[in-house]
Amino acid sequence: MIRDTLFYKYSEQEFVCARGVETGYLPMDKVDLSNVNAFAAIGSTAEQMIEQVKNAEKAGSFVVFIFHGVGGEHSLNVDLEEHRKLLEYLKKNEGNIWVATMVDVAKYISEVSEQ
């Protein structure tokens, strides 16, 4: 916000999507690409993050993790070992789980929605 004005509305067309701060697993046709649900992974364990991935699978949805650091030096941080365990799980299940950038997922959602 800039005073009482939501700045994002003036630049919204410049972005494919924007990460929000609410959690949840939405079907593609319910996703608001200007406010994509995400999960803060601040200090999360691999077990917690893997459970969120599994919940997204069950819901036929996806998960966006929020962290700005891996292994320290930032308050939005995930432990290096826990991050490694998550990546190992994703690699082990790459035949069933699509790991992509948020932009690629948003483009996919947009394409499917247009069909």
Long-range contacts (C-beta under 8 A, 24 or more apart in sequence): 8-34, 16-103, 16-106, 16-107, 16-110, 17-102, 17-103, 17-105, 17-106, 19-64, 19-66, 19-102, 21-66, 25-55, 25-56, 25-58, 25-59, 25-61, 25-62, 25-63, 26-59, 26-61, 27-59, 27-60, 27-61, 28-61, 28-109, 28-112, 28-113, 29-113, 31-109, 33-106, 33-109, 33-110, 36-64, 36-102, 36-106, 37-64, 38-64, 38-65, 38-66, 39-63, 39-64, 39-65, 39-66, 40-66, 40-67, 40-76, 41-65, 41-66, 41-67, 41-78, 42-66, 42-67, 42-75, 42-76, 42-77, 42-78, 43-77, 43-78, 43-79, 44-78, 44-82, 45-79, 45-82, 46-81, 46-82, 46-83, 46-84, 46-85, 46-86, 46-89, 49-78, 49-82, 49-86, 50-85, 50-86, 50-89, 53-86, 53-89, 53-90, 53-97, 57-96, 57-97, 62-105, 64-102
